[in-house]
Amino acid sequence: MTDQEVIQAFHAMWDKFPEPVTITQRSREIIAVNKKAAEFGLKPGIKCSSIGKPEDHKGCLCNKAIDENEAIGVAYEGPYGKAYGYWVPVAERPEWILHFSVGRAVEYPELKR
């Protein structure tokens, strides 16, 4: 799969997700953003670590996810209460990760079963 095919697949799967999602590489350069991330001003070519305040990136686990080739998630206090951040390696691209949070940009109603 070419880089462009990976990026096209990313958009097919993540453009309608209600939270910002990026593909970011080890250098912290953003490779691709979904529509919600673009609404927040993220764009390919910028460093994710340049967004917001430096302390916002203190717990970044990008390198750990890449080095271990495993998905890593953390819970933290977000604007709407508990939120969850994830770094997920991208198959066939050892230096790329999918990065997103749930509960950071959207307040989700409690789901009924």
Summary of the structure (lengths in Angstrom):
residues: 113
radius of gyration: 13.8
end to end distance: 39.3
largest distance: 42.0
contacts: 299
relative contact order: 0.20
helix: 27%
strand: 34%
